[in-house]
Amino acid sequence: MLKLIASSRIHRLHPTVLRPAHDSASPLLRVLSSLGGLSRRNTDVGGRYFFCSDSGDGSDQVVDAGVKAAEESQSKASAIVPTYPRPEDYLTVLALPLIHRPLFPGFYMPIFVKDPKLLAALQESRERQAPYAGAFLLKDEPEADPSLVSGSDTDKNVYDLKGKELFNRLHEVGTLAQISSIHGDQVILIGHRRLRITEMVSEDPLTVKVDHLKDKTYNKDDDIIKATSFEVISTLRDVLKTSSLWRDHVQTYTKHIGDFTYPRLADFGAAISGANKLQCQQVLEELDVYKRLKLTLELVKKEMEISKIQESIAKAIEEKISGEQRRYLLNEQLKAIKKELGLETDDKTALTGKFRERIEPKREKCPPHILQVIDEELAKLQLLEASSSEFSVTRNYLDWLTALPWGEYSDENFDVTRAQKILDEDHYGLTDVKERILEFIAVGKLRGTSQGKIICLSGPPGVGKTSIGRSIARALNRKFFRFSVGGLADVAEIKGHRRTYIGAMPGKMVQCLKNVGTANPLVLIDEIDKLGRGHAGDPASALLELLDPEQNANFLDHYLDVPIDLSKVLFVCTANVVEMIPNPLLDRMEVVAIAGYITDEKMHIARDYLEKTTREACGIKSEQVEVTDAALLSLIENYCREAGVRNLQKHIEKIYRKIALQLVRQGETIDATIRSAQSMEPMKDKVDSDELGVDTVQKENSESVEGSDTEKVGETCDEVDMVQTGLSSEQSQSLEVAKESEEDKEIEKVLVDQSNLTDFVGKPVFHADRIYDQTPIGVVMGLAWTSMGGSTLYIETTFVEEGEGKGALQLTGQLGDVMKESAQIAHTVARAILLEKEPENRFFANSKLHLHVPVGATPKDGPSAGCTMTTSLLSLAMKKPVKKDLAMTGEVTLTGKILPIGGVKEKTIAARRSEVKTIIFPSANRRDFDELAPNVKEGLDVHFVDDYMQIFNLAFGDEQAQDIKPRV
């Protein structure tokens, strides 16, 4: 929806309630978005109008944007006040006179109310949830010329008008305006729909009856209307080329527009034009869409003529400035002549030349305000003495200014297939993250350019949040820079130090741009949920400017003290616990949750990534070791149940280190045997020479080899060796073993199987979560989310004692406050259900019960065990166990309603690990379950329930008699 705020006489207002377009495929929106090829800027725009999130006009359904705006920013002055009655229900409203311009539907306008009674009435209306008034343009006095009356005189005359006199001076058609906020005598109005005054109700303050006007019906496919609207847009495009004021209006508008229609196009053109108030009032009064478009077209055509006159004036002034350019050229030539003649010998001139050479290739792309600062600093450097402290400060400042990549961007990769391949090469799974990056690439390809984004990857440790950042940078062909803000307590690390301090340095972002050499890198901000806060400021608040898409186009570093455009930077933040991130900072980020890996995914990661990397790091060849699938599966389930794979990588490294040690020891044993055998050969030669004259034999053998049978020669040598050598039998055996070991040394293989896994990693850390094959009476299996990913949780209830009026419930198991309250609610619900099922059963009224949640040393909290506790209590009361292989989770209310829970994926994985066949989830979590991978849902009988009685029938009733739907 369109929303603008008019402000020509008051302070500049910030557009704090913004919402992006919902229908980016609208043809008109695409045309208007292409006006002037605008880039993103800071939305703190001065001028006549500002924009907000949502509103309606007379021809469309009115949307109460106040509720949504309050959700986004409850403390902002420009937020729309939530009103529950619809705007069309207000037929009697306070009449507010507008002096300068009419208020169009969907636009903000600040006015000053000097009448105390009227101001009190507005305040009272706003406090009783009826913040609407009628805004009507004031007619000019018949004898006065509007062009000759000053603004102050007009204001004074309006404040004197009361009752009937004021009523007669108001135009008949106005706008229903919502009172957004009141600050002193300043009232912020939001236009909603057109009104027509029918009669006056009261005079002080002036109250009138109104009729709500709607646009006349029109054919959206009418060629004349289309042609007129396109001519309006074409004229707007031409004006944008010359008018910076309009460019600011349309730039901001195109980022926050909703569904674009022809009536709104007409309103928009008339509202931001420089037409006088009577012409704007004529557009406001016109209900025929085609006629309204024609009126708007006339106004924007006039603006086009004014822009041409402005352009001619600017051209004349530019010609006067060309003399300065000529002077600059002559100075450059003079410097070149001096350099050729050797007249420049001082260090300052050489240093200045160095900085000029560095900035010269970037001069065309460098923003003008940066060039101005650089030129001023270079001129100051020439006047300073090299020995002064100010000289070194200025030199360092220029060094940073000229080293930054002003306007230099790396060529991005818009090939979705190539990016998908790169992401899959580095990481298995992480479908949500990869899909988001591919969407980013696809949007950039369609637009021809990409904008920066702020993405926050949240999840448990070891799921690949940090490592995926480098892969994303490689897939996008962007430079990568990472810095961690964990424990950061100094704002200067983000915003830089003031240059007045000794040893001052720019902030991390400026250092990043200098290191990577491009203005569109991928910056990974690690551990953003662990920001510190100390005496040096609050870094979380400093990051608000850095991570705000509407502000980082003009990021101001304290050291550089010039605006830096970070709108093209892709920020990727990582966090373990999203709740630890301050809400204002979290609101600026797009959170992508990474729940963790299931067993199958861990198997793929271990086999395809971790094992390969670890084997290469340890210098082991693939043919030297074999780790079976059974060993990996046992390692994952019994040693590494965490959601991430960091611990799994440590265990695989531990296995390969032990294998490396084993291979080295075997190699040393073989080498020692070979050396021992080699030392025996000289002894053998000596014995042969002394006793048998083996020299003669060897000579004869060598002669006979040339022309005789080699087999005979071999037999002869063997006989000589066996009969006449002086070696012992043990020495002969050692020699044979050494030869065999030397031959088999290259094919030695170590096998790691489930049977010998404990030799490498020790005894299992985790054991089966399942305590009971068949849960007894009073025991029910629940499902819990943990930092490890998820686990089964038993709720045990037992009978303590019985006595008249001794009904009580004792709780143990390190339960938190929320879980204790859930137990009390479950006790109440169970009593009500038992009273309904068995009215004569006084079990809960006369029995003291003990509810325990193992394991006792583990703290537990949360509301999702409510239905499990209720089932456990009823099982004990009815002396009936629940069905086998059944697990459940869900928060229960006092009326028996089942509310949604979190961690569906982790709880489902925990149920599969414990071989649970039937799971009960709240109906509201059906969408979360449907998003799980098919291999996670395979073989599970899942029921979604809204009321506890459905759980009661599933847990205790006859399965054939159940009429519970849906079932997956």
Secondary structure, 3 states (H helix, E strand, C coil): CCCEEECCCCCCCCCCCCCCCCCCCCHHHHHHHCHHHCCCCCCCCCCCEEECCCCCCCCCCCCCHHHHHHHHCCCCCCCCCCCCCCHHHCCEEEEEEECCCCCCCCEEEEEECCCHHHHHHHHHHHHCCCCEEEEEEECCCCCCCCCCCCHHHHHHHHHHCCHHHHHHHECCEEEEEEEEEEECCEEEEEEEEEEEEEEEEECCCCEEEEEECCCCCCCCCCHHHHHHHHHHHHHHHHHHCCCHHHHHHHHHHHHHCCCCCHHHHHHHHHHHCCCCHHHHHHHHHCCCHHHHHHHHHHHHHHHHHHHHHHHHHHHHHHHHHHHHHHHHHHHHHHHHHHHHHCCCCCHHHHHHHHHHHHHHHHCCCCCHHHHHHHHHHHHHHHHCCCCCHHHHHHHHHHHHHHHCCCCCCCCCCCCHHHHHHHHHHHCCCCHHHHHHHHHHHHHHHHHCCCCCCEEEEECCCCCCHHHHHHHHHHHHCCCEEEEECCCCCCCHHHHCCCCCCCCCCCCHHHHHHHHHCCCCCEEEEECHHHCCCECCECHHHHHHHHCCCCCHHHEECCCCCCEECCCCCEEEEEECCHHHCCHHHHCCCEEEECCCCCHHHHHHHHHHHHHHHHHHHHCCCHHHEEECHHHHHHHHHHCCCCCCCHHHHHHHHHHHHHHHHHHHHHHHHHHHHHHHHHHHHHHHHHHHHHHHCHHHHHHHHHHHHHHCCHHHHHHHHHHHHHHHCCCCHHHHHHHHHHHHHHHHHHHCCEEECCCCCHHHHCCCCCCCCCCCCCCCCCEEEEEECCCCCCEEEEEEEEEEEECCCCCEEEEECCECHHHHHHHHHHHHHHHHHHHHHCCCCCHHHHEEEEEECCCCCCCECCCCCHHHHHHHHHHHHHCCCCCCCEEECCEECCCCEEECCCCHHHHHHHHHHCCCCEEEEEHHHHHHHHCCCHHHHCCCEEEEECEHHHHHHHHHCCHHHCCCCCEC
